[in-house]
Amino acid sequence: MREKVFKPKFRYTHEIVNNLIEITSAREIILNAYLVPKWEVSLRREALIRATHASTAIEGNPLTLEEVSRLAQGRKVTATKRAKQEVLNYLNVLENIEKYQEKGRIEEKHILSLHKAITKDTLENPEWEGKYRKIQVYVGNRITGEIIFMPPPPEEVPSLLKNFIK
């Protein structure tokens, strides 16, 4: 049986290409810029908080950027236990991202371990933590009900992941 490779459908437009060129130029400037060590720590922390907020928000987490920042500082936030746990898990994974690889290589076991750490104490069934999904999921607009993106069916995910990390 031939393995399926996930191929998203999109077209490069002039605007996308121009944006990519600008991003590449900005990246080079940033990589070659001198940073005051104190600023670097602050900027890294801010990036960690923003990445956590963006990644958990896209999964439906209701916490604001300010609330994520307060949680990251160990301060109290009024929210559901699950919403707070999702954010704390994600912060912990990003702070310890180096442990999810061996000699610069990421393997299936690392991805599943990362999934387990991110979903710890947040799923209906704790047995799902660190495991491949067994149901079809989708990304949708909660207001209109419109399906925006339909990921591959669950039976294809293991082979797609293995192919991705080759």
N, C-alpha and C positions, 0 to 999 in steps of 0.2 A: 504494500500500500504506500502510495506517495504522500509524503508529509505536506500539509498545507502551510503556506507562508502567508501571514497577514499582510495585506497590501492596502493601506488606506488610499482612498480615492481623492485626489486633489490635483490642482494644476498650479504650476508656477506662473505668477503674473509679473508684470514689470514692477508693480508696487512691492510684491514679496521679495523679488530679487534685489531691488533697491534697499529695502529694509534689512535684508541679510548682509548686504555690503556695509551699510551703516553700522550694524551690530558688530561685524568683524573689525571695522576700523576702531570703534569705541572699545572693543575688547583689547586690542593691541595697546591702546593708550593706557587703559587701566592696568594691564599686565606689566607695563613698563614704568608705571608711576611709582614714586616713592610714597610710602604711607607711614605716617607717624604711628609707632606701635600702639599707643593709646587709642588712636582712631581706628586702627585695624581691629582691635578687640570689639570696639563699639559697633563697627560696621558689620563684622561677622555675626554678632548677636542680633542685630537688626535684621540681617538677611535670614538668619535661622527662624526668627519670629515670623517674618513675612512669608517665608516658604511654608512654614507650618500652617499659618492661617489660610493661605491660598490652597494648599493641598487638602486640608480638612474641609474647607468651605465647599470645594468642588464635589465633595462626597456628601454634602448636605449638613455639615456641622454649622450650628447657628451662631457660634461665638464670633464677636467682632475682633478686629485687629487689636484694639485696646484690651479686650478681655484676654486674648491669647498672650499679649505682652504681660499682663498682670499675673496670669498663671505661670508664665516662664520665670517670673520674679518670686514665685512662691506665695503670692498674695491670693486672697480669697476672691472668688467670682461666683455670682449667683447664676447657676445653670444646672442642667441635669447632670447626674453623675456620669452618664455615658458621654455627653458632650465634652466634659472636662477630661475624662479619661482618654478620649480620642486624641485630644490636643497634647496631653502629657506623654502619651505613648509616642506620638510623632516627634515631639521635641527630643525625647530620649533616644529614639532611633537616629535622628540627625546628629545629635551630639556624639553618638557612638558608631557612626556609619562605617568606620574602618574595620569593625569586627565582622562585617558582612562580606568578607572577601578573604582569599588566601593568596599571598604572593601576587597581588594585583588581578587575580582572576575571580570572577563571580560565577558560582555554580548554582544549580537548582536548589541544593540544600540551603544556600545562603538566602536565596529569594524567599523560600518557605519559612526560614527562621525570621527574616525581616517581616514577613506577613504576620507571623505569630506575635512578634513584638508590637507591631502596629495595632493589631486587633485585640490584644490582651484585655480581657474584661469588658469588651464592647459588643460582642456578638450575642445573638439569642442563645446559641449553643456553643459553649466553650470548646467543644470537640472540633469546631470548624476552624479554630485558630491555627494558622500555619499549614492549611490544607487547600488543595484546589477546590474551586467552587463546583457544586453539582447542579446548579440551577442557572437558567438564562437570566442575565441582568441587562439593564439598559440605562442610558443616561437620558433623562427627560426633563421637560419643563413642568414643574409641579403645578403651575397655575393653569396652563393650557392643556396639559396632558400629552403634549406633542413629544414623540420620541425623537431625540436629537441624534443619538448614536446607539447602535446595537453592537456590542462587543461579540466576538466569536462565541459559538455555542460551547458549553462546558466540556464536552468530550474532546474538543480541539485544543483546549488551553494547554494541557501538558506538553503536547508535541510542539505547539507554537513557542512555548517558553524555551524548551530545549533547543529548538532551532535558533531562537533569538540570541541565546547566550553562547552558541558555538563560536 
